[in-house]
Amino acid sequence: METEHYKQMKSTVASKRTSGCHSMSSRDLASVKSKLPVEHLALNPPLKWAGGKRWLVSQVAPIWEQHSHKRYVEPFCGGLGMALGLQPGRALLNDINPHLINFYSQVQHGLEVTIEMANDEQLFYAHRDRFNRIIKQGKTQTQPAAQLFYFLNRTCFNGLCRFNQRGEFNVPFGSYKRINYVSGFHQYQKPFASWKFTREDLEALPLEKDDFIYADPPYDVEFTTYSSGGFSWEDQERTAKLLAAHPGPLVLSNQATPRIVSLYEKLGFTLSYLEAPRRISCTGDRAAAQEVLAVKGV
C-alpha cells in the first residue's frame, strides 16, 4: 500500500514532468557538454549496462563541480556512465562483480580482443560455454576472461549481466540486427591511468573523510542478480547506513520505491525525484521510471 508521502512524491514528479523540470533537458545536456573537454565528449562507456547513469550526469555534475578537487569514489561503478561523464582526476571505482572489474583492469593494461566476434547465435553459445568453464576453473581474473566478457556483453540480450546460483553467466543470445565490436580500448587508457579499480565490499573500501562518493546500488526491484550473490533488502539497508555515516559529500541514487524513500529520509538525506529512462522491461513498458536522488554533506 502506498503511503501518503509516496503519493505526494509521485505527484511532485508528475508536476515536474509538465513544467519541464524533469531529469535532463536539452539545455541541461548542452550546458554539461560545454564544460567538458572536447576529447571527452565521444568517450562512451565500453560496455552495455542495464541501468547505466549517463542520463543522470547533468544532475550530478553541478554538485561534483564544487568538489572536483577531491577524490571521486563510486562503490557500484557498473558501466562507468557517471565516471566517464564527470571525468574525475582521481577515482576509486569499485564493484562486487569480478568479471566487470577484471575487464576494466585489463583495459587499463592495454586489452586487445583477439577472439572471433560476430553476431552469430552458435558462436555466442560456444563463447558462453567457454566463459563458464573459465569461471569453474577459477581463472576469471585473466585477459581471456575479459575478452569473452566483452563479447558476451555486446552480443547477449539487452546487454544484461546475470548469473545463476552456480555463478554461471546465463543471459541468452540477443536480437540485434547489427553490433559494432571493437578490438582495442586505447582511448580509455588515459582516464583509467589515474583511476583505481577494486572489487571490495563497501565496508572494506579504504575511504578518506573528504572523498566525494556517488553510489548507485542495484535498484530495489526483483532483478538484482548481476552478481552471483544477488542484492537483498538487507543489503540495501546496510549500504544506506554505511554511506550515511560518511563525513564527506555524498550523492546516492536508486529507484524511488516507498521503502527506499522512507529509509533515505530516516538517515537524513535530502531527496529529489527524477524520471529515469526505462531501457529494459519484461512487459515491454518503456515509460519513465521514478528515481530518487539523495544527497548529504554537499
N, C-alpha and C positions, 0 to 999 in steps of 0.2 A: 504494500500500500504506500502511495506517495505521501510524504509529509507536506505540511503547509509551506515550509521553507523551500522544498524541492519544486513545488508547483510555482512558487514565486520566482525561483531561479529560471524555470523554463519560460515563464512569461518575459523575464528580462532578456533572455536570449532571443526570443521572438521579436521583441521591440527593437533590439539592436539590428536584427535582420532587416526590418523595414526601414530603419533610419540610416542604413548604410554604414553601421559601426561594427560589422562582423569581422571575422578573423583577419582577412588580408584583402585590402582593396588594391586596385591597380596603382593608385597613388602611393600607398604604403610600400608596395613592392618596388616601385621606381625609386622611392627615397632610399630604401635599403641598398638597392643596387648601385646608386650613385655614390655611396660611401665605401664601396668595396673596390680594391684594386682590379684593373681590367683583367689580369691573368686569373683572377679567382672566379669570375662570373661563369665560366664554362666548366668549372670543376664539379661535375655531378657525382653523387655517390657511386662507387664502383659496383655495388650490388643492388638488386631489387630488394625492398624490405617492407613488409607489411607494417603499417602504422608509422611510416617514415615521417620525419618532422621538418622537412624543407618548407612546408606551408606555414610553419609557426615561427620561422626565423624573424619575420618582420615584427612580431610581438615581443620577442626576447632581446632582439638587437639593441633597442634603446636602453634596456636595463644593463646589458652587458657593456655598453659603451662607457658607462660610469665606472666600471670595474675592470676594464680591459688590460690594465697593468698587472692584474693578478693571475694566478694560475687557474685555468679552466678545468673543471672536473666533471666528468659525466659517468656516473656509476652504471648506467644501462645504455651504452653508446649505440647499440643497434646498427642501423645503416649509415651512421655518421652524417645524416642530413643536417643536424644542428651544428655540429663541429665544423663541417665544411662551409656552412653558411656564415658562421661567425668568424672563422679563421683566427683562433687564438694563437698567440706566440708560443705559449707553454700550455701543455694539456696532459691530463691523466685521463685516459679513456679506458673504461672497464666494461666487461660484460661476462656473465657466467656461461655463455655459450662458447665452449672451447674451440669449435670449428670456425666461428666468426673471428675470434681473436687470433687464431693461427693464420687465417687468411690475411688479416691486416699486418701481422708481424712479418709474413713472407713478402707482402707488397713492400713493406718498409725496407726489406733487404733485396729488392730487385726481382720480384717474382716474374717469371715468364711462363706462360701456359703453352705446353708443347703437346698435350693430349689432343686427340681428334675432337673437334667441336662442330656439331651440326644439329639442326632442328629435326632430329630423327628419333622416333619412339624406341626403336630397337637399341640404338646407341645409348639413349638415355637410361634405359633399364640395365644395360650392361655396365655403364659407369656407376649407376646407383648401387648395384651389387658389389662392385669393386670398392666403392667408398665404404659400404657397410662392413666389408671384410677388413678394411683398414681399421675401422672402429673396434672390431672384435680383437684385432691384433694389438691394440693399444698404440697405434702409430699415427694418432690424429695430429700431432704437432710436427708435421713434416710438409715439405713442398708438394709431393704428390697429393696429399690430402687437401691442400689449399687449391690446387688446380681442379680437382674433382668437385670441391665445394663450389667454386666459381661456376663451373659448367652446370651443375645441378641447380644452382640458384637462378641462373639466367634462363634455364630451359623448363623448370618444373612449373606446376600450376600456380599462377599468380605470385611467383617468387616467394612462396611460403617456406618457412623453416620449421619443420615439425618432426618430432621423433616419437617412436613408440616406447613402451615400458622397458624394452631391451636396449634402448639407446640407438636404435636403427632409424635412419632417415627414411620416411615413408610417404613423402609427398609424391603424387602421381605426375605423369608427363603432362606438360602444358598444352595449350591450344593456340599458340602464336602463329601467325602467318609468316612472320619474319623476325629473326633475332640478330641483333648486332653484337657479335662477340668481339672481344679484344684479347690479344695475347700478351700485351705488356702494360704496365701501370706506372711508367716513368713520371707522369705528371703529378703523381701523388707523393713522390719521394721527398720533394722539398717541404711541404707542410708536415709530413709524417716525421721528418728528421727531428723536430723538436717536440714530438708527441710521444708519450709513453703508453703502451697498450698492456693491460693486465687482465687477469681472469681471477678475481677475488670476490669473496663475499663482501657485501657492503661494510660490515662491521670490521673487516680486516684491511680496508683501504687506508693507506697512510695519508690521511688528510691533514692539511695545515689550517690553522684557525681562520685565515683570511681567504681561503680558496673560494672561488665563485663556483657554485655547484648548480648544474642543470640536471635534473633527474626525470626520466620518463620511464617509470616502471611498467611492466606489462599491464595492459588495460584490465580493469576489474570486470572481466567478462569470462565466459566459459572457456574460450580458446586462449589458453596460456601455455601451450606445450612447445614453446620454441626451444626449450632445453629439456633433457630427459626427466628432470625433476619437477617440471611444472612451476606454477606460481600461485599459491593459495591465498585465501583472505588473511590468514595468519602472517604470511609473507608481506602482504600489503600493509598490515598494521605495524609490523616490526620495521619495515622500510621507512614508513612515515615518521615513526617515533625517533628512529636513529637520525634521520635527516633534520627533523625539527630541533634537535639538540645542537646542530652545527652553529657556531657563533658568527660565521661569515654570511655573505649574501647567498640566497638560495631561491631557485625557481623550480617548481615541480609541476608536471602536467599529468593528467590521467583522464579517463572517461568520467563524465560527471554523473555517476550513479549516486543515489541518495546516501548510501553508506560511506562512499568516498568523500562526498561533500561534508557530511557530519564529522567524519574522522579529521579532516583537514582543519575544519573550523575549531574543533576542540583543541587542536595542537597549536592554535594561534596564527595560522596562515591567513593572509589576505587573499580573497578569492575573486576571480573574474571568470566570465564564461564566454566560450567561443564556439563557433561551428567548425568542426573538423571535416575535411573531405572524407567520405566513406568510400574506400577503394576496394574493399573485399567484403562480400556479403553472400552467405549461403542462400539467401532468399531472393537475391537479385536487387534488393533495395539499395539504391545509391544516394539516398537522402543524406543531408548533413548530420553528423553525429555530434552530440553535445559534449564538449570537453571543458574541463576546469583547469585554469592556470592559477597555481598557488604560489605566493611569494612571501619571503620572510627575510628580514635583515638587509634589505636592499636600500 
